[in-house]
Amino acid sequence: MFKSVKNLGFLEVFFRFTCMLFWPLYWYKWSVITIANYNEILFNIYLVVSGLFLIVCTMVYIIKKSTTGIYYLYRMVLILTYLESLYSFMVVPRNIEALYVKIILCVLLLLVSNKLIKKDKNDTGVVGILSSILILVLTYFY
């Protein structure tokens, strides 16, 4: 297992860690009775981790151009969608503008993920499609 993680590279492992960190935080807010202060602390932790990822990913893309432009866009849109989803769910749950931004980002994530699958033949885009659909469904039922 660790051998396959070594082959992925630092940036890909950081991306997967950032994506996997989102779902437990979302579940925590959904199913555990929380205090608003805890929600802000958890959101701030995710904001720092994802902010670091966005900065590192942008620097690596500009300097090395090691990934395609659509995969870089996919990473950015996915992390921004996760950030906005946590923000509108944990910090400001009754803000209608945040809801609109979340829906727009989910639709954008659907489009970018579809383009990643069609253009680059990269099946990682399926994660983006399923994530955006799941976020939209959870938003509807909240």
N, C-alpha and C positions, 0 to 999 in steps of 0.2 A: 504494500500500500504506500509506504513512504517513498519507495523508488519511483512510483508513478507520479507522486506529488512533486518530487525533485525535477522530473522532466517537464512539468508544466511551466515553471518559471515563477518568479516572485510576483509579478503583476497579475498573472492569472489566478494564483492562490489568493492574493489580496482581494481580487474581484469576487471570487467565490465566497470568501469569508464575509465580505461586506454584504453580499446578497443573502447568505444564510443567516446573518445576524438579524436581518429584517423580520423574518417570520416569527421567531420567538417573542420579539418585542410586540408585534401586532397581536399575537395570541395572548400575551400577558395582559394587555389592556382590555382585550375582548372578554376574557374569562375570569380574570382575577380582579377582585374589587381593589381598586387602587386609590391612592391619594394623588391629587393633582401635582403636588411637588415631585413625587416619584416619576410621574409621567414626563415632566419637564427634564428631570435628571437623565432618564433613559433616552429621551429624544436628543438631549445635548451630547450624550455619549455617541449615539449613532451619527449625529451631525459631524462630530470631530472625525470619526473613523471614515465616513463617506467623503468628507471634505478633503482629508488626506489622500484618499484614493483618487478623487477627481483631479487634484493637483498633480500627483505623481503620474497618473495616466496621461494627462495633457502634456506634461513635460516629456515623457517617453515618446509619445506620439509625434510631438514637434521635432524632437532631436533625432530619434531613430527611425521613425516611420515603419516600425516593425509589424504593424497590423494594417488592415485595410481601413479606409475611411468609414465604411458602413459599420464595421465591427467597433470602431472607436465611437461612432455615433450611438450604436446600440448600448454600449457600456454606459455612456453618459446619460442617455434617456432612461435606462433602467434604474440607475442610482438616483437620478432626479425624481423619477416616479415614486420610488420607495421613500425618499426624503419627504416629498409632498404628502404622500399617503400617511406617513407617521405624524407629520405636522398637523394635518387636518383631522387626524383621528385622535391624537393624544393631547395636543396643545390647544387647538382651537376647534373643537368638534362642532360648533354651531356657526361657523363662518361660511357663508354661501360662496364667497369668492374663492376660498380655498377648495371648496367642493368642485367648482367649475374648473379650476386649474388642475385638480386631480383627474377629472374626467378627460380633459384635453390631453394631459400627459399619458394617460392610459391608452387613448386612441392613437396618439403618436407612437407609443411603444408597440402597439399592434402593427402599425404600418412599417416601422423600422425593422421589427422582428421578421415580418413577412418578406421584406426586401432582403434581409440577411439570408433567409432561407433560399429565396429564389435566385438572387444574384451570386452570392458567395458559396452557395450549397453548404452552408454551415448550419448544422442542426441545433446549435445553441440557441437559435432564434425561437425554438419551440418553448424554451423556458420563459422568454419574454411574452409570448402569446398567452401561455397558461397563466403567468403572473398577472398580466393586465386583466384577463377575464376574471380571475379570482378576486382581484382587488375591486373590480367593478361590481361583482356579485356581493362581496362583503360590504361594500359601500351602500348598495341598494338595501340590504337587510339591516343596516345600522340605522 
